[in-house]
Amino acid sequence: MSEPVSGPRDSTVTTPRRAVVVGAGMAGLLAAAALRDHAEVTVVERDALPEGPEPRKGVPQARHTHLLWSGGALAMEELLPGVTDAWLAAGARRIPLPTGLVSLSPQGWLRRWPEMEFMIACSRDLLESVVRARLVADPRVTVLDRTEILGLAGDASRVTGIRVSSTDGEERVLTADLVVDAAGRGSRGTAWLDALGVAPAPMEEVDSGLVYASRVFRAPAGTEEYPVVNVQPDGSQPVPGRSATLVPIEGGRWLVTLSGTRGGQPTALTEEFEPFARGVRHPVVGELISRAEPLTDVVVTRSTINRRRFFEKVSGWPDGFVAIGDSVATYNPIYGHGMSVAAQSALALRERVASLGLTAPGLARRVQQAVAKPVTLAWELATGTDIRYPEAMGKQPNPVQKLFGRYVERLMRTALGRPLVFRAYLGVVTLTAPIGALVRPEVVLAVLRGPVKPPLTEPPLTEDEREAVLGAGS
């Protein structure tokens, strides 16, 4: 990197801007993509990064199903033009929604209407590796892996870089005009800020006690275009919330994830996997995997707490420091919002830097406020459901939130039989539309009128889909 130019400043002499991103997971890579037009970007990662779509220590949750909704995929495409085609070329599938979805919602089976939104289906390792390859090839981005972050440089008014230690034990400071904390669930950003004397951010937690268990199967022949199959829990019932999800991924495989809240959690025992899948609200996922060949053991994860830090509320937020992704908020993974929120947050980062400049006073605070918008939507969707499960711990909804929750329940029952209402609901769930879409006049009127089609009584699998796995006459 070139050194700052000394002497008088004029229109022909500029100092190259520098940004440092902590973490080379999805949020960090997207932040680098957002900043590369405005600065020389260095991404610092403590893990050794693999060459291709392989697991790494810092992303244990990658072994479970990851849903990339259209709201996140569109944001990533804007940050990295062509990335969607690259995913598909690597083996991912673009699944139309709700056409390619067989799902039992709390209110009943979803109809497979013509495409309204979409999702990208593949392993988390593939998603991340394609994004990482595109960033590593960019000369404006440098990636330093196997590098430990020791803390921030600067003071409570401005962060000026980070202190790091490389594999040989050498400690140094990477100076930066902007530091982005995208280190994920394990971020130490709050401790780093505390060491500089920055006021602590308010924090909220909602813990349903959810446990995840996942296993990979070889998909039966003839299922190359199989839908995503999902059985959701019903939070209105006073029983543990249990779910089963089957996602077709690259390599002719099915990734199946089971989940359960306190009192109904899955285990790592292989002999209990299929019975659990059969024991949720409908046995369809258990029936499907009974004909499939297991390829892995069962992997269990318990780090599913919803936790949000309200950095945007900190008075005297320091210039030069921004947090995005799981460093700001983590959500119950069952809703699949983490990557999409990270992408939309990175897009907000790029927009603010482009309009204000990387070194503008107050930039970091404005970015943090902009990041709070996609975070808030995902937070409300996740915690509004999770707090209802037995023994869930966290802040209870206020009367207004309870009233809105009852409206959403009626909306969902209506959506099962009215495509106009379902489109509004799906737009919010996939993070392509604001939550206000649920209360547009035409939607409210349709909700008051109720569904125009009767509820489905069985999973809406086609005859071909049923025969391919379960056999004729099942």
Secondary structure in CASP SS format (residue, H / E / C, confidence):
PFRMAT SS
TARGET T0000
AUTHOR 0000-0000-0000
METHOD secondary structure of the structure
MODEL  1
M C 1.00
S C 1.00
E C 1.00
P C 1.00
V C 1.00
S C 1.00
G C 1.00
P C 1.00
R C 1.00
D E 1.00
S C 1.00
T C 1.00
V E 1.00
T C 1.00
T C 1.00
P C 1.00
R C 1.00
R E 1.00
A E 1.00
V E 1.00
V E 1.00
V E 1.00
G C 1.00
A C 1.00
G C 1.00
M H 1.00
A H 1.00
G H 1.00
L H 1.00
L H 1.00
A H 1.00
A H 1.00
A H 1.00
A H 1.00
L H 1.00
R C 1.00
D C 1.00
H C 1.00
A C 1.00
E E 1.00
V E 1.00
T E 1.00
V E 1.00
V E 1.00
E C 1.00
R C 1.00
D C 1.00
A C 1.00
L C 1.00
P C 1.00
E C 1.00
G C 1.00
P C 1.00
E C 1.00
P C 1.00
R C 1.00
K C 1.00
G C 1.00
V C 1.00
P H 1.00
Q H 1.00
A H 1.00
R H 1.00
H C 1.00
T C 1.00
H C 1.00
L C 1.00
L E 1.00
W E 1.00
S H 1.00
G H 1.00
G H 1.00
A H 1.00
L H 1.00
A H 1.00
M H 1.00
E H 1.00
E H 1.00
L H 1.00
L C 1.00
P C 1.00
G C 1.00
V H 1.00
T H 1.00
D H 1.00
A H 1.00
W H 1.00
L H 1.00
A H 1.00
A C 1.00
G C 1.00
A C 1.00
R E 1.00
R E 1.00
I E 1.00
P E 1.00
L E 1.00
P C 1.00
T C 1.00
G C 1.00
L E 1.00
V E 1.00
S E 1.00
L E 1.00
S E 1.00
P C 1.00
Q C 1.00
G E 1.00
W E 1.00
L C 1.00
R C 1.00
R C 1.00
W C 1.00
P C 1.00
E C 1.00
M C 1.00
E E 1.00
F E 1.00
M E 1.00
I E 1.00
A E 1.00
C C 1.00
S C 1.00
R H 1.00
D H 1.00
L H 1.00
L H 1.00
E H 1.00
S H 1.00
V H 1.00
V H 1.00
R H 1.00
A H 1.00
R H 1.00
L H 1.00
V H 1.00
A C 1.00
D C 1.00
P C 1.00
R C 1.00
V E 1.00
T E 1.00
V E 1.00
L E 1.00
D C 1.00
R C 1.00
T C 1.00
E E 1.00
I E 1.00
L E 1.00
G E 1.00
L E 1.00
A E 1.00
G E 1.00
D C 1.00
A C 1.00
S C 1.00
R E 1.00
V E 1.00
T E 1.00
G E 1.00
I E 1.00
R E 1.00
V E 1.00
S E 1.00
S C 1.00
T C 1.00
D C 1.00
G C 1.00
E C 1.00
E E 1.00
R E 1.00
V E 1.00
L E 1.00
T E 1.00
A C 1.00
D C 1.00
L E 1.00
V E 1.00
V E 1.00
D E 1.00
A C 1.00
A C 1.00
G H 1.00
R H 1.00
G H 1.00
S C 1.00
R C 1.00
G H 1.00
T H 1.00
A H 1.00
W H 1.00
L H 1.00
D H 1.00
A H 1.00
L H 1.00
G C 1.00
V C 1.00
A C 1.00
P C 1.00
A C 1.00
P C 1.00
M E 1.00
E E 1.00
E E 1.00
V E 1.00
D E 1.00
S C 1.00
G C 1.00
L C 1.00
V E 1.00
Y E 1.00
A E 1.00
S E 1.00
R E 1.00
V E 1.00
F E 1.00
R E 1.00
A C 1.00
P C 1.00
A C 1.00
G C 1.00
T C 1.00
E C 1.00
E C 1.00
Y C 1.00
P C 1.00
V E 1.00
V E 1.00
N E 1.00
V E 1.00
Q C 1.00
P C 1.00
D C 1.00
G C 1.00
S C 1.00
Q C 1.00
P C 1.00
V C 1.00
P C 1.00
G C 1.00
R E 1.00
S E 1.00
A E 1.00
T E 1.00
L E 1.00
V E 1.00
P E 1.00
I E 1.00
E C 1.00
G C 1.00
G C 1.00
R E 1.00
W E 1.00
L E 1.00
V E 1.00
T E 1.00
L E 1.00
S E 1.00
G E 1.00
T C 1.00
R C 1.00
G C 1.00
G C 1.00
Q C 1.00
P C 1.00
T C 1.00
A C 1.00
L C 1.00
T H 1.00
E H 1.00
E H 1.00
F H 1.00
E H 1.00
P H 1.00
F H 1.00
A H 1.00
R H 1.00
G C 1.00
V C 1.00
R C 1.00
H C 1.00
P C 1.00
V H 1.00
V H 1.00
G H 1.00
E H 1.00
L H 1.00
I H 1.00
S C 1.00
R C 1.00
A C 1.00
E E 1.00
P E 1.00
L C 1.00
T C 1.00
D C 1.00
V C 1.00
V E 1.00
V E 1.00
T E 1.00
R C 1.00
S C 1.00
T C 1.00
I C 1.00
N E 1.00
R E 1.00
R E 1.00
R E 1.00
F C 1.00
F H 1.00
E H 1.00
K H 1.00
V C 1.00
S C 1.00
G C 1.00
W C 1.00
P C 1.00
D E 1.00
G C 1.00
F E 1.00
V E 1.00
A E 1.00
I C 1.00
G H 1.00
D H 1.00
S H 1.00
V C 1.00
A E 1.00
T E 1.00
Y C 1.00
N C 1.00
P H 1.00
I H 1.00
Y H 1.00
G C 1.00
H C 1.00
G H 1.00
M H 1.00
S H 1.00
V H 1.00
A H 1.00
A H 1.00
Q H 1.00
S H 1.00
A H 1.00
L H 1.00
A H 1.00
L H 1.00
R H 1.00
E H 1.00
R H 1.00
V H 1.00
A H 1.00
S H 1.00
L H 1.00
G C 1.00
L C 1.00
T C 1.00
A C 1.00
P C 1.00
G C 1.00
L H 1.00
A H 1.00
R H 1.00
R H 1.00
V H 1.00
Q H 1.00
Q H 1.00
A H 1.00
V H 1.00
A H 1.00
K H 1.00
P H 1.00
V H 1.00
T H 1.00
L H 1.00
A H 1.00
W H 1.00
E H 1.00
L H 1.00
A H 1.00
T H 1.00
G H 1.00
T H 1.00
D H 1.00
I C 1.00
R C 1.00
Y C 1.00
P C 1.00
E C 1.00
A C 1.00
M E 1.00
G E 1.00
K C 1.00
Q C 1.00
P C 1.00
N C 1.00
P H 1.00
V H 1.00
Q H 1.00
K H 1.00
L H 1.00
F H 1.00
G H 1.00
R H 1.00
Y H 1.00
V H 1.00
E H 1.00
R H 1.00
L H 1.00
M H 1.00
R H 1.00
T H 1.00
A H 1.00
L C 1.00
G C 1.00
R C 1.00
P H 1.00
L H 1.00
V H 1.00
F H 1.00
R H 1.00
A H 1.00
Y H 1.00
L H 1.00
G H 1.00
V H 1.00
V H 1.00
T C 1.00
L C 1.00
T C 1.00
A C 1.00
P C 1.00
I H 1.00
G H 1.00
A H 1.00
L H 1.00
V H 1.00
R C 1.00
P H 1.00
E H 1.00
V H 1.00
V H 1.00
L H 1.00
A H 1.00
V H 1.00
L H 1.00
R H 1.00
G C 1.00
P C 1.00
V C 1.00
K C 1.00
P C 1.00
P C 1.00
L C 1.00
T C 1.00
E C 1.00
P C 1.00
P C 1.00
L C 1.00
T C 1.00
E H 1.00
D H 1.00
E H 1.00
R H 1.00
E H 1.00
A H 1.00
V H 1.00
L H 1.00
G C 1.00
A C 1.00
G C 1.00
S C 1.00
END
